[in-house]
Amino acid sequence: MDVIKVSANSRTSAVAGAIAGVIREHKHAEVQAIGAGAVNQSIKAMVLAKNYLHSEGVDIVCSPEFVEIEIEGKVRTAIKLTVDPR
């Protein structure tokens, strides 16, 4: 399963659909964002995904954490949201 990577320019509805789809298929999703704008889009997408799945009787929770990732030889700090059904 791939990590759902979110940027400040990501469409929240598209990210929400991806989160909901991965939860339906794998029962676990990971969302990664670097920067305030990307984190903002991630959280808004999480709310939309929660609403999408709630109508199907699935309740999700997310656990945030800091992770360090390497991009083009530089270490960056990202926010990782681990999403699971409740």
PDB file as gemmi writes it, atoms N, CA and C in Angstrom:
CRYST1    1.000    1.000    1.000  90.00  90.00  90.00 P 1                      
ATOM      1  N   MET A   1       0.847  -1.176   0.000  1.00  0.00           N  
ATOM      2  CA  MET A   1       0.000   0.000   0.000  1.00  0.00           C  
ATOM      3  C   MET A   1       0.889   1.234   0.000  1.00  0.00           C  
ATOM      4  N   ASP A   2       0.575   2.195  -0.856  1.00  0.00           N  
ATOM      5  CA  ASP A   2       1.350   3.416  -0.964  1.00  0.00           C  
ATOM      6  C   ASP A   2       0.859   4.469   0.017  1.00  0.00           C  
ATOM      7  N   VAL A   3       1.758   5.370   0.352  1.00  0.00           N  
ATOM      8  CA  VAL A   3       1.414   6.509   1.195  1.00  0.00           C  
ATOM      9  C   VAL A   3       0.723   7.550   0.312  1.00  0.00           C  
ATOM     10  N   ILE A   4      -0.354   8.135   0.803  1.00  0.00           N  
ATOM     11  CA  ILE A   4      -1.051   9.200   0.075  1.00  0.00           C  
ATOM     12  C   ILE A   4      -0.314  10.494   0.385  1.00  0.00           C  
ATOM     13  N   LYS A   5       0.336  11.054  -0.620  1.00  0.00           N  
ATOM     14  CA  LYS A   5       1.124  12.272  -0.430  1.00  0.00           C  
ATOM     15  C   LYS A   5       0.285  13.475  -0.828  1.00  0.00           C  
ATOM     16  N   VAL A   6       0.250  14.464   0.065  1.00  0.00           N  
ATOM     17  CA  VAL A   6      -0.595  15.642  -0.122  1.00  0.00           C  
ATOM     18  C   VAL A   6       0.275  16.884  -0.207  1.00  0.00           C  
ATOM     19  N   SER A   7      -0.047  17.756  -1.153  1.00  0.00           N  
ATOM     20  CA  SER A   7       0.639  19.043  -1.262  1.00  0.00           C  
ATOM     21  C   SER A   7      -0.356  20.158  -0.962  1.00  0.00           C  
ATOM     22  N   ALA A   8       0.145  21.364  -0.876  1.00  0.00           N  
ATOM     23  CA  ALA A   8      -0.725  22.519  -0.615  1.00  0.00           C  
ATOM     24  C   ALA A   8      -1.712  22.729  -1.761  1.00  0.00           C  
ATOM     25  N   ASN A   9      -1.385  22.218  -2.953  1.00  0.00           N  
ATOM     26  CA  ASN A   9      -2.250  22.397  -4.128  1.00  0.00           C  
ATOM     27  C   ASN A   9      -3.169  21.212  -4.386  1.00  0.00           C  
ATOM     28  N   SER A  10      -3.128  20.196  -3.531  1.00  0.00           N  
ATOM     29  CA  SER A  10      -3.981  19.016  -3.717  1.00  0.00           C  
ATOM     30  C   SER A  10      -5.452  19.384  -3.528  1.00  0.00           C  
ATOM     31  N   ARG A  11      -6.309  18.778  -4.366  1.00  0.00           N  
ATOM     32  CA  ARG A  11      -7.758  18.971  -4.208  1.00  0.00           C  
ATOM     33  C   ARG A  11      -8.228  18.120  -3.030  1.00  0.00           C  
ATOM     34  N   THR A  12      -8.898  18.762  -2.079  1.00  0.00           N  
ATOM     35  CA  THR A  12      -9.320  18.039  -0.876  1.00  0.00           C  
ATOM     36  C   THR A  12     -10.269  16.894  -1.205  1.00  0.00           C  
ATOM     37  N   SER A  13     -11.162  17.103  -2.162  1.00  0.00           N  
ATOM     38  CA  SER A  13     -12.115  16.036  -2.496  1.00  0.00           C  
ATOM     39  C   SER A  13     -11.400  14.831  -3.108  1.00  0.00           C  
ATOM     40  N   ALA A  14     -10.360  15.065  -3.893  1.00  0.00           N  
ATOM     41  CA  ALA A  14      -9.608  13.961  -4.485  1.00  0.00           C  
ATOM     42  C   ALA A  14      -8.836  13.192  -3.411  1.00  0.00           C  
ATOM     43  N   VAL A  15      -8.228  13.918  -2.485  1.00  0.00           N  
ATOM     44  CA  VAL A  15      -7.502  13.264  -1.388  1.00  0.00           C  
ATOM     45  C   VAL A  15      -8.482  12.489  -0.504  1.00  0.00           C  
ATOM     46  N   ALA A  16      -9.633  13.089  -0.217  1.00  0.00           N  
ATOM     47  CA  ALA A  16     -10.652  12.414   0.599  1.00  0.00           C  
ATOM     48  C   ALA A  16     -11.125  11.130  -0.073  1.00  0.00           C  
ATOM     49  N   GLY A  17     -11.332  11.179  -1.372  1.00  0.00           N  
ATOM     50  CA  GLY A  17     -11.730   9.981  -2.110  1.00  0.00           C  
ATOM     51  C   GLY A  17     -10.660   8.905  -2.058  1.00  0.00           C  
ATOM     52  N   ALA A  18      -9.394   9.327  -2.140  1.00  0.00           N  
ATOM     53  CA  ALA A  18      -8.292   8.368  -2.053  1.00  0.00           C  
ATOM     54  C   ALA A  18      -8.236   7.725  -0.670  1.00  0.00           C  
ATOM     55  N   ILE A  19      -8.383   8.537   0.372  1.00  0.00           N  
ATOM     56  CA  ILE A  19      -8.381   8.004   1.740  1.00  0.00           C  
ATOM     57  C   ILE A  19      -9.520   7.006   1.916  1.00  0.00           C  
ATOM     58  N   ALA A  20     -10.719   7.394   1.509  1.00  0.00           N  
ATOM     59  CA  ALA A  20     -11.889   6.514   1.653  1.00  0.00           C  
ATOM     60  C   ALA A  20     -11.691   5.219   0.872  1.00  0.00           C  
ATOM     61  N   GLY A  21     -11.166   5.315  -0.332  1.00  0.00           N  
ATOM     62  CA  GLY A  21     -10.943   4.126  -1.158  1.00  0.00           C  
ATOM     63  C   GLY A  21      -9.932   3.176  -0.546  1.00  0.00           C  
ATOM     64  N   VAL A  22      -8.844   3.719  -0.009  1.00  0.00           N  
ATOM     65  CA  VAL A  22      -7.823   2.874   0.612  1.00  0.00           C  
ATOM     66  C   VAL A  22      -8.372   2.229   1.884  1.00  0.00           C  
ATOM     67  N   ILE A  23      -9.149   2.980   2.657  1.00  0.00           N  
ATOM     68  CA  ILE A  23      -9.752   2.403   3.871  1.00  0.00           C  
ATOM     69  C   ILE A  23     -10.710   1.275   3.495  1.00  0.00           C  
ATOM     70  N   ARG A  24     -11.511   1.477   2.469  1.00  0.00           N  
ATOM     71  CA  ARG A  24     -12.438   0.413   2.040  1.00  0.00           C  
ATOM     72  C   ARG A  24     -11.684  -0.844   1.632  1.00  0.00           C  
ATOM     73  N   GLU A  25     -10.581  -0.664   0.914  1.00  0.00           N  
ATOM     74  CA  GLU A  25      -9.856  -1.809   0.371  1.00  0.00           C  
ATOM     75  C   GLU A  25      -8.894  -2.454   1.368  1.00  0.00           C  
ATOM     76  N   HIS A  26      -8.137  -1.623   2.101  1.00  0.00           N  
ATOM     77  CA  HIS A  26      -7.069  -2.156   2.956  1.00  0.00           C  
ATOM     78  C   HIS A  26      -7.317  -2.009   4.459  1.00  0.00           C  
ATOM     79  N   LYS A  27      -8.360  -1.258   4.844  1.00  0.00           N  
ATOM     80  CA  LYS A  27      -8.671  -1.023   6.263  1.00  0.00           C  
ATOM     81  C   LYS A  27      -7.558  -0.259   6.997  1.00  0.00           C  
ATOM     82  N   HIS A  28      -6.680   0.422   6.258  1.00  0.00           N  
ATOM     83  CA  HIS A  28      -5.592   1.208   6.847  1.00  0.00           C  
ATOM     84  C   HIS A  28      -5.053   2.141   5.765  1.00  0.00           C  
ATOM     85  N   ALA A  29      -4.801   3.407   6.132  1.00  0.00           N  
ATOM     86  CA  ALA A  29      -4.230   4.357   5.175  1.00  0.00           C  
ATOM     87  C   ALA A  29      -3.214   5.234   5.884  1.00  0.00           C  
ATOM     88  N   GLU A  30      -2.250   5.732   5.114  1.00  0.00           N  
ATOM     89  CA  GLU A  30      -1.270   6.677   5.633  1.00  0.00           C  
ATOM     90  C   GLU A  30      -1.236   7.880   4.705  1.00  0.00           C  
ATOM     91  N   VAL A  31      -1.317   9.069   5.309  1.00  0.00           N  
ATOM     92  CA  VAL A  31      -1.311  10.323   4.571  1.00  0.00           C  
ATOM     93  C   VAL A  31      -0.077  11.094   5.022  1.00  0.00           C  
ATOM     94  N   GLN A  32       0.662  11.657   4.061  1.00  0.00           N  
ATOM     95  CA  GLN A  32       1.884  12.372   4.384  1.00  0.00           C  
ATOM     96  C   GLN A  32       1.824  13.784   3.825  1.00  0.00           C  
ATOM     97  N   ALA A  33       2.242  14.762   4.628  1.00  0.00           N  
ATOM     98  CA  ALA A  33       2.216  16.160   4.204  1.00  0.00           C  
ATOM     99  C   ALA A  33       3.432  16.895   4.748  1.00  0.00           C  
ATOM    100  N   ILE A  34       3.990  17.776   3.928  1.00  0.00           N  
ATOM    101  CA  ILE A  34       5.106  18.619   4.347  1.00  0.00           C  
ATOM    102  C   ILE A  34       4.687  20.066   4.149  1.00  0.00           C  
ATOM    103  N   GLY A  35       4.693  20.837   5.221  1.00  0.00           N  
ATOM    104  CA  GLY A  35       4.342  22.247   5.153  1.00  0.00           C  
ATOM    105  C   GLY A  35       2.923  22.512   5.622  1.00  0.00           C  
ATOM    106  N   ALA A  36       2.708  23.754   6.046  1.00  0.00           N  
ATOM    107  CA  ALA A  36       1.421  24.138   6.622  1.00  0.00           C  
ATOM    108  C   ALA A  36       0.267  23.981   5.635  1.00  0.00           C  
ATOM    109  N   GLY A  37       0.453  24.387   4.391  1.00  0.00           N  
ATOM    110  CA  GLY A  37      -0.616  24.276   3.400  1.00  0.00           C  
ATOM    111  C   GLY A  37      -0.998  22.834   3.127  1.00  0.00           C  
ATOM    112  N   ALA A  38      -0.004  21.961   3.046  1.00  0.00           N  
ATOM    113  CA  ALA A  38      -0.268  20.545   2.801  1.00  0.00           C  
ATOM    114  C   ALA A  38      -0.967  19.897   3.991  1.00  0.00           C  
ATOM    115  N   VAL A  39      -0.556  20.266   5.203  1.00  0.00           N  
ATOM    116  CA  VAL A  39      -1.208  19.727   6.401  1.00  0.00           C  
ATOM    117  C   VAL A  39      -2.659  20.199   6.449  1.00  0.00           C  
ATOM    118  N   ASN A  40      -2.891  21.457   6.102  1.00  0.00           N  
ATOM    119  CA  ASN A  40      -4.251  21.997   6.061  1.00  0.00           C  
ATOM    120  C   ASN A  40      -5.124  21.193   5.090  1.00  0.00           C  
ATOM    121  N   GLN A  41      -4.632  20.946   3.894  1.00  0.00           N  
ATOM    122  CA  GLN A  41      -5.385  20.170   2.907  1.00  0.00           C  
ATOM    123  C   GLN A  41      -5.633  18.744   3.409  1.00  0.00           C  
ATOM    124  N   SER A  42      -4.655  18.180   4.087  1.00  0.00           N  
ATOM    125  CA  SER A  42      -4.790  16.813   4.620  1.00  0.00           C  
ATOM    126  C   SER A  42      -5.898  16.722   5.657  1.00  0.00           C  
ATOM    127  N   ILE A  43      -5.940  17.683   6.554  1.00  0.00           N  
ATOM    128  CA  ILE A  43      -6.955  17.660   7.609  1.00  0.00           C  
ATOM    129  C   ILE A  43      -8.347  17.869   7.022  1.00  0.00           C  
ATOM    130  N   LYS A  44      -8.474  18.802   6.074  1.00  0.00           N  
ATOM    131  CA  LYS A  44      -9.783  19.004   5.433  1.00  0.00           C  
ATOM    132  C   LYS A  44     -10.217  17.745   4.686  1.00  0.00           C  
ATOM    133  N   ALA A  45      -9.274  17.082   4.028  1.00  0.00           N  
ATOM    134  CA  ALA A  45      -9.594  15.838   3.324  1.00  0.00           C  
ATOM    135  C   ALA A  45     -10.005  14.745   4.306  1.00  0.00           C  
ATOM    136  N   MET A  46      -9.376  14.728   5.478  1.00  0.00           N  
ATOM    137  CA  MET A  46      -9.722  13.732   6.496  1.00  0.00           C  
ATOM    138  C   MET A  46     -11.181  13.905   6.931  1.00  0.00           C  
ATOM    139  N   VAL A  47     -11.603  15.149   7.110  1.00  0.00           N  
ATOM    140  CA  VAL A  47     -12.995  15.418   7.503  1.00  0.00           C  
ATOM    141  C   VAL A  47     -13.949  14.948   6.413  1.00  0.00           C  
ATOM    142  N   LEU A  48     -13.628  15.247   5.158  1.00  0.00           N  
ATOM    143  CA  LEU A  48     -14.485  14.799   4.050  1.00  0.00           C  
ATOM    144  C   LEU A  48     -14.531  13.272   3.979  1.00  0.00           C  
ATOM    145  N   ALA A  49     -13.383  12.625   4.106  1.00  0.00           N  
ATOM    146  CA  ALA A  49     -13.339  11.156   4.052  1.00  0.00           C  
ATOM    147  C   ALA A  49     -14.159  10.553   5.190  1.00  0.00           C  
ATOM    148  N   LYS A  50     -14.071  11.168   6.371  1.00  0.00           N  
ATOM    149  CA  LYS A  50     -14.858  10.692   7.511  1.00  0.00           C  
ATOM    150  C   LYS A  50     -16.350  10.752   7.179  1.00  0.00           C  
ATOM    151  N   ASN A  51     -16.776  11.839   6.522  1.00  0.00           N  
ATOM    152  CA  ASN A  51     -18.182  11.975   6.117  1.00  0.00           C  
ATOM    153  C   ASN A  51     -18.555  10.950   5.048  1.00  0.00           C  
ATOM    154  N   TYR A  52     -17.680  10.744   4.055  1.00  0.00           N  
ATOM    155  CA  TYR A  52     -17.954   9.752   3.007  1.00  0.00           C  
ATOM    156  C   TYR A  52     -18.169   8.380   3.632  1.00  0.00           C  
ATOM    157  N   LEU A  53     -17.272   7.986   4.531  1.00  0.00           N  
ATOM    158  CA  LEU A  53     -17.322   6.648   5.103  1.00  0.00           C  
ATOM    159  C   LEU A  53     -18.420   6.497   6.153  1.00  0.00           C  
ATOM    160  N   HIS A  54     -18.751   7.590   6.834  1.00  0.00           N  
ATOM    161  CA  HIS A  54     -19.819   7.548   7.853  1.00  0.00           C  
ATOM    162  C   HIS A  54     -21.137   7.108   7.228  1.00  0.00           C  
ATOM    163  N   SER A  55     -21.398   7.562   6.007  1.00  0.00           N  
ATOM    164  CA  SER A  55     -22.644   7.173   5.332  1.00  0.00           C  
ATOM    165  C   SER A  55     -22.685   5.677   5.013  1.00  0.00           C  
ATOM    166  N   GLU A  56     -21.511   5.018   5.065  1.00  0.00           N  
ATOM    167  CA  GLU A  56     -21.427   3.571   4.838  1.00  0.00           C  
ATOM    168  C   GLU A  56     -21.306   2.799   6.151  1.00  0.00           C  
ATOM    169  N   GLY A  57     -21.415   3.514   7.277  1.00  0.00           N  
ATOM    170  CA  GLY A  57     -21.328   2.862   8.578  1.00  0.00           C  
ATOM    171  C   GLY A  57     -19.908   2.621   9.064  1.00  0.00           C  
ATOM    172  N   VAL A  58     -18.931   3.293   8.452  1.00  0.00           N  
ATOM    173  CA  VAL A  58     -17.535   3.140   8.855  1.00  0.00           C  
ATOM    174  C   VAL A  58     -17.091   4.438   9.528  1.00  0.00           C  
ATOM    175  N   ASP A  59     -16.550   4.320  10.746  1.00  0.00           N  
ATOM    176  CA  ASP A  59     -16.034   5.479  11.469  1.00  0.00           C  
ATOM    177  C   ASP A  59     -14.514   5.373  11.478  1.00  0.00           C  
ATOM    178  N   ILE A  60     -13.821   6.460  11.115  1.00  0.00           N  
ATOM    179  CA  ILE A  60     -12.363   6.425  11.086  1.00  0.00           C  
ATOM    180  C   ILE A  60     -11.768   7.371  12.118  1.00  0.00           C  
ATOM    181  N   VAL A  61     -10.556   7.051  12.517  1.00  0.00           N  
ATOM    182  CA  VAL A  61      -9.780   7.908  13.408  1.00  0.00           C  
ATOM    183  C   VAL A  61      -8.393   8.060  12.797  1.00  0.00           C  
ATOM    184  N   CYS A  62      -7.732   9.183  13.107  1.00  0.00           N  
ATOM    185  CA  CYS A  62      -6.373   9.351  12.608  1.00  0.00           C  
ATOM    186  C   CYS A  62      -5.443   9.707  13.760  1.00  0.00           C  
ATOM    187  N   SER A  63      -4.227   9.222  13.641  1.00  0.00           N  
ATOM    188  CA  SER A  63      -3.186   9.489  14.628  1.00  0.00           C  
ATOM    189  C   SER A  63      -2.048  10.210  13.922  1.00  0.00           C  
ATOM    190  N   PRO A  64      -1.768  11.461  14.328  1.00  0.00           N  
ATOM    191  CA  PRO A  64      -0.683  12.201  13.677  1.00  0.00           C  
ATOM    192  C   PRO A  64       0.669  11.917  14.328  1.00  0.00           C  
ATOM    193  N   GLU A  65       1.719  12.001  13.526  1.00  0.00           N  
ATOM    194  CA  GLU A  65       3.066  11.881  14.061  1.00  0.00           C  
ATOM    195  C   GLU A  65       4.046  12.572  13.118  1.00  0.00           C  
ATOM    196  N   PHE A  66       5.185  12.971  13.670  1.00  0.00           N  
ATOM    197  CA  PHE A  66       6.248  13.525  12.853  1.00  0.00           C  
ATOM    198  C   PHE A  66       7.080  12.381  12.294  1.00  0.00           C  
ATOM    199  N   VAL A  67       7.494  12.502  11.042  1.00  0.00           N  
ATOM    200  CA  VAL A  67       8.410  11.542  10.428  1.00  0.00           C  
ATOM    201  C   VAL A  67       9.453  12.328   9.648  1.00  0.00           C  
ATOM    202  N   GLU A  68      10.644  11.791   9.579  1.00  0.00           N  
ATOM    203  CA  GLU A  68      11.691  12.405   8.774  1.00  0.00           C  
ATOM    204  C   GLU A  68      11.822  11.623   7.483  1.00  0.00           C  
ATOM    205  N   ILE A  69      11.809  12.341   6.373  1.00  0.00           N  
ATOM    206  CA  ILE A  69      11.936  11.707   5.064  1.00  0.00           C  
ATOM    207  C   ILE A  69      13.046  12.409   4.288  1.00  0.00           C  
ATOM    208  N   GLU A  70      13.611  11.703   3.347  1.00  0.00           N  
ATOM    209  CA  GLU A  70      14.679  12.278   2.533  1.00  0.00           C  
ATOM    210  C   GLU A  70      14.136  12.616   1.157  1.00  0.00           C  
ATOM    211  N   ILE A  71      14.327  13.862   0.753  1.00  0.00           N  
ATOM    212  CA  ILE A  71      13.909  14.326  -0.564  1.00  0.00           C  
ATOM    213  C   ILE A  71      15.110  15.004  -1.208  1.00  0.00           C  
ATOM    214  N   GLU A  72      15.547  14.460  -2.332  1.00  0.00           N  
ATOM    215  CA  GLU A  72      16.688  14.998  -3.069  1.00  0.00           C  
ATOM    216  C   GLU A  72      17.904  15.198  -2.174  1.00  0.00           C  
ATOM    217  N   GLY A  73      18.175  14.220  -1.329  1.00  0.00           N  
ATOM    218  CA  GLY A  73      19.342  14.256  -0.477  1.00  0.00           C  
ATOM    219  C   GLY A  73      19.206  15.086   0.790  1.00  0.00           C  
ATOM    220  N   LYS A  74      18.064  15.723   0.996  1.00  0.00           N  
ATOM    221  CA  LYS A  74      17.849  16.532   2.195  1.00  0.00           C  
ATOM    222  C   LYS A  74      16.806  15.870   3.083  1.00  0.00           C  
ATOM    223  N   VAL A  75      17.039  15.908   4.387  1.00  0.00           N  
ATOM    224  CA  VAL A  75      16.087  15.345   5.342  1.00  0.00           C  
ATOM    225  C   VAL A  75      15.059  16.422   5.681  1.00  0.00           C  
ATOM    226  N   ARG A  76      13.791  16.071   5.525  1.00  0.00           N  
ATOM    227  CA  ARG A  76      12.682  16.986   5.822  1.00  0.00           C  
ATOM    228  C   ARG A  76      11.785  16.351   6.865  1.00  0.00           C  
ATOM    229  N   THR A  77      11.125  17.194   7.649  1.00  0.00           N  
ATOM    230  CA  THR A  77      10.162  16.706   8.625  1.00  0.00           C  
ATOM    231  C   THR A  77       8.772  16.797   8.019  1.00  0.00           C  
ATOM    232  N   ALA A  78       8.052  15.691   8.070  1.00  0.00           N  
ATOM    233  CA  ALA A  78       6.698  15.629   7.526  1.00  0.00           C  
ATOM    234  C   ALA A  78       5.728  15.240   8.636  1.00  0.00           C  
ATOM    235  N   ILE A  79       4.476  15.480   8.381  1.00  0.00           N  
ATOM    236  CA  ILE A  79       3.402  14.989   9.250  1.00  0.00           C  
ATOM    237  C   ILE A  79       2.826  13.746   8.584  1.00  0.00           C  
ATOM    238  N   LYS A  80       2.730  12.669   9.338  1.00  0.00           N  
ATOM    239  CA  LYS A  80       2.094  11.447   8.832  1.00  0.00           C  
ATOM    240  C   LYS A  80       0.818  11.222   9.633  1.00  0.00           C  
ATOM    241  N   LEU A  81      -0.274  11.069   8.928  1.00  0.00           N  
ATOM    242  CA  LEU A  81      -1.561  10.752   9.557  1.00  0.00           C  
ATOM    243  C   LEU A  81      -1.861   9.285   9.277  1.00  0.00           C  
ATOM    244  N   THR A  82      -1.913   8.496  10.328  1.00  0.00           N  
ATOM    245  CA  THR A  82      -2.266   7.089  10.198  1.00  0.00           C  
ATOM    246  C   THR A  82      -3.767   6.983  10.410  1.00  0.00           C  
ATOM    247  N   VAL A  83      -4.475   6.413   9.433  1.00  0.00           N  
ATOM    248  CA  VAL A  83      -5.934   6.358   9.447  1.00  0.00           C  
ATOM    249  C   VAL A  83      -6.381   4.900   9.562  1.00  0.00           C  
ATOM    250  N   ASP A  84      -7.265   4.660  10.533  1.00  0.00           N  
ATOM    251  CA  ASP A  84      -7.797   3.309  10.760  1.00  0.00           C  
ATOM    252  C   ASP A  84      -9.270   3.391  11.109  1.00  0.00           C  
ATOM    253  N   PRO A  85     -10.035   2.337  10.825  1.00  0.00           N  
ATOM    254  CA  PRO A  85     -11.419   2.298  11.290  1.00  0.00           C  
ATOM    255  C   PRO A  85     -11.452   2.210  12.812  1.00  0.00           C  
ATOM    256  N   ARG A  86     -12.474   2.776  13.395  1.00  0.00           N  
ATOM    257  CA  ARG A  86     -12.620   2.725  14.854  1.00  0.00           C  
ATOM    258  C   ARG A  86     -13.287   1.422  15.223  1.00  0.00           C  
TER     259      ARG A  86                                                      
END                                                                             
